[in-house]
Amino acid sequence: KNINRVEYKPVNLDLLQSLAEAKNLTKIGLDELRAAGFINSRQVVKILAGGTISKALTVEANAFSKAAAAAIEAAGGTTVKL
């Protein structure tokens, strides 16, 4: 086993979309995900391309899949890798 392996918490685009609509957000980062109860303080997050996103969001996360980054940017948003 690789002792340096990083275990990511997966977060899909549809979760970001529903969170942004429910709380009227334009920026979603680790603090917003923690406040909503989706992650705890020690987890690292990877955004995956499950679902669709239609709102222009600034998304901050530890990692992005290529398809998720492309979908966020196609919707007019930006990605920030922490």
N, C-alpha and C positions, 0 to 999 in steps of 0.2 A: 504494500500500500504506500501511496505517496503521502508523506507527512506534511508536505507543503501545499496540498490540494485545498483550493478555496471552494467552500460550499455556498453557492448563490441561492438566494430566495427568489424564485421566479415571480414576476408580476407581468400580467398580460395587458395589452392595449385597451381591452374593453373595461378592465378595472380602472385604468386611468381616466377613461372617458366618463364612466359613471361617477367617479370621485369628483372630477372637475365640474360635472353638471350639478351634483348634489350640494357642493360647497361653493360653487361659482368661482373656481380657481383658474388662473392663467399660468401659474407656475406650480409644478408638483416636484418636490424633492423628498429626501429621506425624512425630514421633519414632518411633512404632511402625511406621509405614509405611516409614520410612527403614531401620530396623533389620531389617525383613523383606525389604528389597531391592526394594520396588515403586517407589520414587521416589529421586531423588538430592537433594542438599542445595539445589539451586537451583530445583527445580520447584515450581510452585504446583498445588494439587490441587482438583478439582471432583468432588463425589460425585454420581454418576448413579444412576438407579433401575433398573439392570439386575439382575435376580434378585430374591430375596426376603430378608427379614431377620426373624428370629423372636426374637432375643435383645435385651433392653433394653441399649443401648449409649449411652455419651456419645461423640459423634463430633465431632472438631475438624477443620475444613478451611477452605480459603480461600473456597470457594463450594459451594453446594448447588443441585441442581435442585429445583423445587417438589415433584415427585413423590417424590424421594428423601427430602426433609425430612419430607414427610407420612408416608412409610412408616416412617421411623425413629421418629417421634413416635407413630405408631399401635402400634408394638411396645413402647412404654413408655420409649423412649430420649429423649435430648436432642441438639440440634444446637448447636454453638458455631462461629460464623463468626469467623475470625481476621482 
